[in-house]
Amino acid sequence: MSEKIYVIHENDEWTKPLIDALEELNVPYEDWFINEGNVDLSEEPPKGIFYNRMSASSHSRGHRYAPELTMAVLSWLEGHGRTVLNGSHALDLEVNKARQYSALESHGIKTPKTVVTVGKESLIQAAEKMDKPFITKHNRAGKGLGVQLFHSVEALEAYVNSSEFEEPIDGVTLLQQYIQSEDSTITRCEFVDGQFLYAVRVDTSEGFELCPADACTIDDNFCLTTENTKEKFKIIPDFKDPIIDQYESFLKAHNINFAGIEFIRDEQGQLYTYDINTNTNYNADAESKVQLYGMKEVARALANKLEKTLV
């Protein structure tokens, strides 16, 4: 069997733009949709290029154990020396924001003050020592799941003890310093094959949940896949900042090939990095305005890697 690209994922809608781009380039590929199943570790995997796009938010689509199964698959592939892009270490960071922050800080990249908590009482106790306002977020999330803003410990306590409280899938809630942006925006920097592609400025004035794909499954007015009204999502192709070099160095050090990294600047201009998305998606409406297409660039990068293995 000839070698091909293997796309590992759990969301057909998010993956379709990549499949379309691979077909447009006439690149051989195989779709590995991973939710339930098995992997025989005694067998040898096929040869080819394996691109992992497993998502931390898989549980929100009913795929609770997809990341765990994918981790076994990636370890199997890596153990046999296969070329795996966004491999097991990238997935480990994808599903654990606490480890993201530790890794970023170790690389000299500033993150918001964050406390890791398990249990409602621990969360409330940590909030008593945190400057106000603050936010909570799920350690294993994606799409901004579990993000709530609080201006007082009392408000947090009322929420935690109510039926509205959203239990994180891994039991870990992060309590985090709230960074107020001067213009209510965040910036997401996209990287393809470890190199900066473009930055997109996102208006966050209507909410926290970001879903960077052309198809979105959350019922929310603030989704990166919805119509790009009021230029909520504006690509800045000529964006320049010293943080880009730091991000590229970080991605190389952690063997991450494709990612979207998000940061926010406070009112004093201090930059805080707060999320790494290793299954990054793109907004077609925003891209069409500048004629830059992330998935097409990803497909080209995959095609180039496959071509090199066939030489």
Residue pairs with C-beta under 8 A, 6 or more apart in sequence:
1 46
2 28
3 28
3 46
3 47
3 48
3 49
3 306
3 309
3 310
4 27
4 28
4 29
4 30
4 48
4 49
4 306
5 22
5 27
5 28
5 29
5 30
5 48
5 49
5 51
5 302
5 303
5 306
6 29
6 30
6 32
6 46
6 48
6 49
6 50
6 51
7 15
7 18
7 19
7 22
7 29
7 30
7 31
7 32
7 51
7 53
8 32
8 34
8 50
8 51
8 52
8 53
8 54
8 70
8 73
8 74
9 15
9 31
9 32
9 33
9 34
9 52
9 53
9 54
9 55
9 279
10 33
10 34
10 35
10 54
10 55
10 58
10 61
10 63
10 66
10 70
11 53
11 55
11 58
11 61
12 33
13 213
13 214
13 215
13 217
14 53
14 55
14 213
14 214
14 215
14 279
14 281
15 31
15 53
16 214
16 215
17 214
17 281
17 282
17 284
17 295
18 53
18 295
18 298
18 299
19 29
19 31
20 295
21 293
21 295
21 296
21 298
21 299
22 29
22 299
22 302
22 303
23 29
24 296
24 299
25 299
25 300
25 303
27 299
27 302
27 303
27 306
28 306
30 48
32 73
34 54
34 66
34 69
34 70
34 73
35 58
35 63
35 66
35 69
36 65
36 69
37 69
39 69
39 72
39 73
39 76
41 72
41 76
44 80
45 76
45 77
45 80
45 82
47 82
47 309
48 82
48 83
48 306
48 309
49 83
49 85
49 302
49 305
49 306
49 309
50 74
50 77
50 82
50 83
50 84
50 85
51 85
51 86
51 257
51 258
51 302
52 70
52 74
52 84
52 85
52 86
52 87
52 90
52 91
52 278
52 279
53 86
53 279
54 66
54 67
54 70
54 91
54 94
54 279
55 66
55 67
55 94
55 142
55 279
56 67
56 94
56 95
56 140
56 141
56 142
56 279
57 141
57 142
57 143
57 145
58 64
58 66
58 67
58 142
59 140
59 169
60 142
60 143
60 145
60 217
60 218
61 217
64 169
67 91
67 94
67 95
70 91
71 88
71 91
71 92
74 84
74 87
74 88
74 91
75 88
77 84
77 87
78 84
78 87
78 88
83 305
83 309
85 257
85 258
85 302
85 305
86 256
86 257
86 258
86 259
86 278
86 279
87 255
89 254
89 255
89 256
90 254
90 255
90 256
90 257
90 259
90 278
91 278
92 99
93 99
93 100
93 103
93 254
93 256
93 276
93 278
94 142
94 276
94 277
94 278
94 279
95 140
95 170
96 139
96 140
96 170
97 137
97 138
97 139
97 140
97 141
97 174
97 275
98 114
98 116
98 139
98 172
98 174
100 275
100 276
101 111
101 114
103 250
103 254
104 110
104 111
104 250
104 273
104 276
105 111
107 246
107 249
107 250
107 253
108 246
109 243
109 246
109 247
109 250
109 273
110 270
110 271
110 272
110 273
111 272
111 273
111 274
112 176
112 177
112 178
112 179
112 272
112 274
113 130
113 131
113 176
113 177
114 174
114 175
114 176
114 177
115 126
115 130
115 174
115 175
115 176
116 139
116 172
116 174
117 123
117 126
117 172
117 173
117 174
117 175
118 171
118 172
118 173
120 160
120 161
120 165
123 136
123 156
123 160
123 173
123 175
124 153
124 156
124 157
124 160
126 175
127 134
127 150
127 153
127 156
127 157
127 175
128 153
130 175
130 177
131 177
132 150
132 151
132 152
132 153
133 149
133 150
133 151
133 178
134 149
134 150
134 156
134 175
134 176
134 177
134 178
135 147
135 148
135 149
135 150
135 175
135 176
135 177
135 178
135 208
136 146
136 147
136 148
136 150
136 156
136 173
136 174
136 175
136 176
137 144
137 145
137 146
137 147
137 148
137 173
137 174
137 176
138 145
138 146
138 147
138 166
138 168
138 169
138 170
138 172
138 173
138 174
139 168
139 170
139 172
139 173
139 174
140 168
140 169
140 170
140 172
141 147
141 168
142 277
143 209
143 210
143 211
143 218
144 207
144 208
144 209
144 210
144 211
145 166
145 209
146 166
146 168
146 173
147 208
147 209
148 159
149 178
149 208
150 156
150 159
159 165
176 274
179 264
179 266
179 272
179 274
180 266
180 267
181 204
181 264
181 265
181 266
181 267
182 265
182 266
182 267
184 203
184 204
184 205
185 201
185 202
185 203
185 204
185 264
186 201
186 202
186 204
186 262
186 263
186 264
187 199
187 200
187 201
187 202
187 236
187 239
187 262
187 263
187 264
187 265
188 199
188 200
188 202
188 210
188 212
188 260
188 261
188 262
189 196
189 198
189 199
189 239
189 243
189 244
189 247
189 260
189 261
189 262
189 263
190 196
190 197
190 198
190 199
190 200
190 259
190 260
190 280
190 282
190 294
191 197
191 247
191 248
191 251
191 256
191 258
191 259
191 260
191 261
191 280
192 258
192 294
192 297
192 298
192 301
193 257
193 258
193 301
194 248
194 251
194 252
194 256
194 257
195 248
196 244
196 247
196 248
197 292
197 294
197 297
198 235
198 236
198 237
198 239
198 290
198 292
198 294
199 235
199 236
199 237
199 239
200 233
200 234
200 235
200 236
200 283
200 286
201 233
201 234
201 235
201 236
202 210
202 224
202 232
202 233
203 230
203 231
203 232
203 233
204 222
206 221
206 222
206 232
207 220
207 221
207 222
208 222
209 218
209 220
209 222
209 223
210 222
210 223
210 224
210 262
211 217
211 218
211 220
211 223
211 224
211 225
211 281
212 224
212 225
212 260
212 277
212 280
212 281
212 282
212 283
213 224
213 225
213 281
213 282
213 283
214 225
214 281
214 282
214 283
214 284
215 225
216 223
216 224
216 225
216 226
222 232
224 233
224 281
224 283
225 281
225 283
227 285
228 283
228 285
228 286
233 283
233 285
233 286
234 286
235 286
235 287
235 289
235 290
235 292
237 290
237 292
241 271
243 263
243 271
243 273
247 261
250 256
251 257
251 259
256 276
256 278
257 301
258 278
258 280
258 298
258 301
259 276
259 277
259 278
259 280
260 276
260 277
260 280
260 281
261 273
261 275
261 276
261 277
262 273
262 274
262 275
262 276
262 277
263 271
263 272
263 273
263 274
264 271
264 272
264 274
265 271
265 272
266 272
280 294
281 294
282 293
282 294
282 295
284 293
287 293
287 294
